[in-house]
Amino acid sequence: MPAVPPGSLILVTGASGFIASHVAKAFLDEGYNVRGTVRSASKGDYLVNLFKNTKGKFEYVIVGDIAKEGAFDEAVKGVDGVAHTASPVTFAAERPEDLFEPSVNGTVNVLKSIKKNNPDIGRIVYTSSSGTVNDPEMPCPVRYDETSWNTVSVGVCEKLGSKADGGHKYRASKVLAEKAFWKFFEVEKPKFDGATIHPVMTYGPIIHQCDSPESLNDSINRRIWPFVNGKRTQKDLPEPGSSFVDVRDVALVHVRAMSVPEASGERFLASSERYSGNDVCVILNKEFPQLPNVPKGDDSPGARERINAVANFMDSAKSQKMLGIKYRPIEEVVKDTTQSLIDRFNIIAN
């Protein structure tokens, strides 16, 4: 299928979210026009002001319940491509169904709305998750790529229901939604094509409407904020490692997946490298010595390699090669994320 070039109108669903707001900005900065779906006028107006100086033009439409059939019927009219980012991201759902329904139905609904109201659209890029790729029950370290699937979490949720771990509930919702995404193309055979993006733990500057630390995205809230605010101490180190990515790089992956013809039908892991809480603390102490309660961290020679070697490796070679992505290093990501937290919540004097 042909790429969707700059100058086109892109629908970004859930545009007021942490990742989605950066996705919208990346398209706008590249010269695309963007229509964002939001749940309220106040969220839309915030984004209008945020994007007032971008290269492309931004507009918004209100979509309340994405799980409701026909929710996107009006939103998809006239657009050339869709970046579907709207989906619940939480590890605190009581019932698996509380995540499954909006995640799966929201994804299928936008596909149905496109086929019904705008079948000549070019491409839909769907924001999935690394949780659909990695198997959380496998002993670390494991090397994963886009051929991998999480074959565990759905079964755990079917067996345990509300008693399932929150991580399994979230991952299962993403697995089911992505499988529904690909099944739609297999069964319905629409004129448009699709690609999926799979971010790992995502950090970076906060540009969306976020008035309190409690409203932070789950990655920052679990892995950086607790070291910044002193809730995690020396006893929590080195803290289990994983892979990370900067939200600005995730956004660029969406743009490239929309604009590169070869991206059709592909899955793309968005991941920089492995890291641990120890890395976060070493960087915080170096860059922000004014933060009073950050654990010291081990910065001795070889410590980083030794600690991070036990983490899974999420191989993003495909997105680097096919989409031309150069991922930011952990030092830049932690520094920019923390400065954003300081500026947004007035933690300390700069």
N, C-alpha and C positions, 0 to 999 in steps of 0.2 A: 504494500500500500504506500502511496505517496506520503511524505512528511507533511506536518502542519507547520507552515512557515511563520516567522514574525509578521505582524500586521493582522494576523487572524484573531478571532475572538475565542477565548478559552473560558469555559465554565470551571471554576474551582469550588467544589462543594465543601461545606464546613469551613469557610474561608477565615473564620475568626480564631481558629486553633493555633497552637504553637507552631507546628510544622506547616499547616495550610497557609498561614499568613506569610511565611517566607516563600512558599511555593508561588503564591499570588505575586509577591514582590519580584521574584526572579523572572516570571513571565513578563511583568510590566517593564522591568529594567531591560529586557531583551527586545522590547518593542511590540510585544503582544498587547492586545486589549483584554481585560479580564472582567468577567461577571462572577461575583462571589455569592454563594448562598450563605445566609446567616439566619439565626433564630429570632433576632429582634432588630428593630430599627436602630437602637442605640449601638449595637455591635457593628451594624453596617456603617453608621455615621462615623464611628471611630476609625474604620478602615478607609473611608473616603478621605478623611483628614490625613491619615498616615501615608496614603499613596498619592497625595495631591501633586507632588513634584516628580513623579515617575515618568518615564518615556511614553508608556502606554496609558490608556484611560481605564479607570476602574468604575464599575457600577455594582450594585448589589440587588438581590431579590431575597425575600423572606421565605424560608421553608421551615416549617415548624417541626413536623414529625417525619423524619426521613424513612421510617419504616412503613408509612402509609402508602398504599398503592396509588400511583399517579402524583406523588409528592413533587416530582421533578418535571412534570409535563410542560409547564410554562417556562421553567428555567433553562431547559435545553434548546428551546426554539431559537434558531438563528446563530448558534455557536458552531465553531469549526472543530473544536476539540474539547475534551473534558478531562480534568484532573480530579479524580474522585478521592478525596481525602477524608470525607466525613465518616467517622466511626468512633464509637466509645473506646477510650483508652483508660482502663482502670483495672486494678487488681483487687478491688474491694466489693465486687458484685456479690450479692447473696446467692442468687440462683444463676446457673449458667445461662438460662433463657433470657435473663436481663441483658446479657451481652449478645447472645446469638441472634435474637430477633432484629435489633437495629443494625447489627453488622451485616448479616446475610440479606435481610430484606432491603436495607438501604442500598446495598450493592446491586441486587437484582432489579430494584425499582428504577435506578438511574439507567440501567441498560435497556429495560423495557420502554422507558420514556423516550430514550434516544431513537430506538427502532420505530416507535410509533409516531413521533413528532419531528424527527430530524434524522432520517435514515442515511442521508448522504454525508454525515459527519465523517471526519477523517480518522480520528483515533481517540480512545479513552485510556488514560493512564491511571491505574488504580494503586493507591497506597496500601500495600499489605504490611507485612512485618517479618523480621527475622524469626519471629516465633513460629512461622509456618515452615521454616527451613530446618531449625535445629531440634534435636530430640533431647528434651530436658532430663530424661532418665539415663542417658548415656554417660559413663564416667568421662570426665575431662582429662586431657584435651582431645578434641576431635576437630578435624578440618572439614568445614562445610562449604558448599557452593550452591549454585542455583538448581542443580539437579536433585538436591536433598529436600526431603519433606518430613515434617513432624508427624509421625504416625502414632503418637502416644496420647496426646492431650485430649482428643475427642473421646477416646475410649475411657479415659480416667473420669471425665465428666459424665459419661453415660452410666458408669458404674457407681460413682459416689454422689452425683448430683450436687446439692448445695454444700456438701462436705468436702468437695474437691478443693484443692489449693487454688487461690486466686490467680496465680500465674497460669495454671492449666486452663482455667475458665477463659482468660483473655486469649491465650494462644489458640485454644479450640475455636473461639469465635472467629479468629482470623483465618484459620485453616478452612473452616466451613464456608466463610465468605469468599475466599480465593477459589476454592473448588467450584463454588457456584458461578463465579466469574468466568472461569475457563469452560465450564459446562455450557454456559449460555452461548459462547461462540461455537462450540461443537454442535449443539443441537439447533440453534436458531440460524446459524450461518449468515450473520448480518453483513452489510456492505462494509461497515467500518471494522477496524481491527483494534487490538488492545495490547497493553504491556503492564507488568506489575513491578512495583518498587518495594524493596524489603529493607527498611532501615534497622540498624541495631540500636543500642542505647544512644539516644540523640540529645546533644547539648548545643549550646550556642546562645547568641544574644536574644533577649526577649523583646519582641516588637508588638506582640498581640496585646489585647486588653487583659491585664493581669494585675489586680489590685492588692494581692496579698500573697505571701509565700505559699499559703495553703492551696492557691490556685495554679501553682507551677505544674508544668508537665511532669509525668511520673518519673522520667529519667533523671531530671535535675533534682526533683524532690527527694529521690531515694539515694542518689550517688554523689552529688556535689553540695547541695544545700546543707545537709547534716554536718559536713566538715567545716563549712563556712560559718555556721551559727554555733558550733561547739557542741552539738548534740552527740556527735561521735568522738571518741577519745582514743588514746594510744592503744587501749586494749582491743579496739575494733580493727586495727591494722594487722596484716597488710590489706584486708578486705578482699573478698573473692574477686578475681579478675573477670573481665568479659571484653567485648569489642565495643568501640564507640564510633560515632560519626558526628560531624558538625551539621546543624540544621541547614546552614547555607549551602553545604554540599549536597544534602538530600534534595533541597529545592532545585539545584542545578541538574541533578539526575532526572527530575521530573521534566524539566524543560528539554533536555537532550533526548529523553525517551519519546517526547512528543515530536521532535523535529528531525530525528535521524531515521531514515526509512528502514534501515536494518533492524531497528528495535521492535518491529512488528512481531507479536507473539512471544516476546521474550520476558523472562524474569530477571531482575537486576538486584543483587545485594548491594546496599549502600553502607560501606564500612571502611574505616580508616585502618586501624590496627588494634592490637590488644593493649590493655591497660589494667590498672588496679587502683584501689583507694589510696595505696601508697604513692602512686604517681601523682594523684590529685593533691595530696598533702605536701609532697616535696615541692610541687609547683606553687601552691598557695603560700608556703613559707617564703619562697624566693620572691614572688611577685607582689605579695600583699602582707608584708611583715607587720602591718598595723592591725591585722586580724588577731585578736588576743588568744583564741582558744583552739587553734588548729593543731592537731597532733604533728609531731616532728617529722615522722616518716624516715625511711632508710634511703639515704642518697649515696651510700657507699658504692664503689665500683662493682658492677655486675649485679647489683641488687634488683634493678628493674628487669633485666633479662631473666633472672632466676625466678622472680615472683610471677611475672607475666607468662612464663612458659607453661604454667598449669591451666591457663585459660583456653577455651575453644578459639579456633581461628576461623573467622568468617571471610572467605576469599572473595574479594570484590574485583578480581582481575577483569571480569567481563565488562563491568561498567567503566573501568579505567581505559580499556582498549577500545571498546565499541563506541562509548559515549565521550571519551576524552576527558574523564574526570580525574583531577588531581586532589586527593583528599588532604585536609588540613591535619597537622600533627597535634598530639595531645597538649603540648605546651600552649599553643595558640588557642585551642578550644577551651581549656580550663581558664586561661587568662581572660578571654573575651566573655565567657559565661559569667565568671565571678564579677567582672567589672559591670556587667549588665545588672546583676543582682544588687550590687552596691548602689548603682545609680537609681534603679527602680524602687528599692525599698529603703534607701537612705540608711544603710546599715552603719557605716562609719564615714568620717570625713575623708575625702580623697586627699 
